Amino acid sequence: MPSNAVVIGVDSSTQSTKAAFTDVATGELLAVGRAPHHVSGADGARETDPEVWWRALRQAVAAGLKQSGLRPSDVTGIAVAGQQHGLVVLDRAGTPLRPALLWNDTRSAPQSATLTEALGGPDAWTARTGSVPVASMTAAKWQWLRENEPAAAKAAAAVRLPHDFLTERLAGVAATDPGDASGTCWYSTATGAYDPELLHLVGLDAALLPPVAATGGTRIGSLTTGAAAGLGLPAGIAVAAGTGDNMAAAVGLGLGGAGLLGHPVLSLGTSGTVFAATRTRPASTALAGFAAADGTYLPLACTLNCTLAVDKVATLLGLDREAAEAGGDVVLLPYLDGERTPDLPGASGLLTGLRHTTTRQQILGAAYEGAVVTVLRALDEVLRACGLDPAAPETAGRALRLVGGGAKGRHWVETVRRLSGRSVVIPRNSEPVAIGAAALAAAAATDTDPVALAAGWQRNGSTELPAVQRDTQTWERVSAAMDRAAPTLLS
């Protein structure tokens, strides 16, 4: 039994909840409790009842307590990192009026296009919010709800993001943070506040939104008696504002004002993301120009189709996911759920280049290549948003930090190395989102800098794989196929 204080970092993702019990002094993961979620929907719809997240959080905490052997009194703080962009609408009692619209629900693509034009185009949006509306963004989802379920929109007494919903259940007070708020497209990264003109544009009363804490590590309250009873934890422990999952991953990796700036991260999960921390406010129409959880910024590109899409291809082919070979002449763009980057919400998967000699293993390898090239194509834009020249030797030589479920897969790692030509660092802790949330919880409990704390946790134990010669032939073949296919995939 450790004598040091313990905090809980919660990673509430699309598919599951993880509760990471973390030693504040060392960053050691003492236990990780897990519980699954259920996602429903077809034809672009992706929804989950928010009560599923709350039940999963309780189950994950209970599992972590049992696994670790800790006493509840050892826990001093808790913070939630949640999947970004999801739309939660609540009644006056805090009960969800309908299932949450998730980030990968693409039904709001027409609304995102209409909103973009209504403000004057992409540049007008990035000047205010740092991002251009796409189907993933919360503002587009709210507009979809207004148009398709006006009774639910009119009845809403509160509008929340997924992590906001859980944080409010913990502390009994409404709160969000700049990082997750910056993914709504009604929060301005230029002013650090909700934008009245954008709220008017989408017909949303600011009174329905939670106050924005200074940072994700700000203590916004204490665990209520009711929440404590449901979680099996002591009432009164610190509850942090928390943040979005990508912002928490940055904290967990030690990226931000007190840590690394301009060092790229590639996350391979349900979505594929590439991001870096910077003090320069990003305003690129090719990226999401998010705020970070610590007061810096997090330019980010996100794809909808990553590990789940490749696993689906493996299942269709009757292969284990590791039974892949380089794709040869085959190109497979695994856009099974539409795509966000590039912005092709109506797209489907595309397979080209088949020969009599093509094997199932090569087709699976091509799915890996299509997913990796799609997310890596945005890497240079992320670096430019950080004020860096991607071609400069110092920038080009920076290692790529690889996280997410794919970082545990041999073929994912080797495909990233081969197509990026960069050295790859696999961090010590395999749960950067939960670890980042734990650092935010520790910040709320002890008034420390979460990025500096997490950077200290990460100093030992990471694995670095050297760079290999870049496979430019495959890169150019996949990129050319993407460019040729884009007009067709827009339909």
Number of C-alpha atoms within 10 A of each C-alpha: 9 9 8 13 16 28 30 32 32 34 31 30 21 25 14 18 30 29 33 31 29 27 24 23 14 13 22 16 20 18 22 23 23 22 21 19 18 12 17 11 11 9 10 16 16 20 22 21 18 24 15 17 26 20 16 22 27 22 21 24 28 20 18 22 24 13 14 15 11 17 13 15 13 17 21 23 29 33 35 37 35 32 21 29 28 28 27 28 26 22 15 11 8 15 15 20 19 16 18 24 30 25 20 28 25 28 20 26 24 15 20 24 17 14 23 18 13 11 14 10 16 20 16 18 24 24 19 20 30 30 30 27 30 26 26 29 29 29 30 29 29 25 23 22 20 17 12 11 12 13 11 16 22 11 13 18 20 24 24 24 29 28 32 28 30 25 29 23 17 28 26 17 16 22 23 29 28 32 31 31 31 30 29 26 28 27 27 26 28 16 10 17 16 22 19 14 11 20 16 12 15 16 14 20 13 16 10 14 19 20 17 21 20 17 22 36 31 25 26 24 21 22 26 21 16 14 19 19 13 17 22 16 23 19 19 15 22 26 30 35 34 40 36 33 26 28 33 36 26 28 35 30 29 27 29 28 19 17 18 19 18 23 19 24 24 26 23 27 20 21 20 23 26 29 32 27 31 26 17 13 20 28 25 21 19 20 24 27 28 32 33 32 33 27 18 21 30 33 30 29 25 24 25 30 29 27 24 17 23 26 18 16 23 22 13 11 14 12 15 12 22 15 14 21 17 18 23 19 17 24 28 27 27 29 26 19 22 24 26 23 21 20 18 22 27 20 21 16 16 17 15 13 13 15 10 5 9 14 16 19 21 22 27 31 28 30 31 31 27 29 28 26 22 27 24 20 17 21 24 18 23 31 25 15 27 25 15 16 15 18 11 9 9 10 16 17 14 15 20 24 24 24 25 22 15 20 23 14 14 11 19 24 18 15 21 24 21 20 20 24 20 21 18 25 18 20 21 15 20 17 21 27 33 33 34 36 39 39 39 42 36 35 27 29 22 15 13 15 17 30 28 21 24 29 21 16 23 21 12 11 11 13 12 15 15 12 16 15 11 15 14 13 11 22 20 12 14 24 17 12 18 20 11 11 14 14 10 11 19 15 10
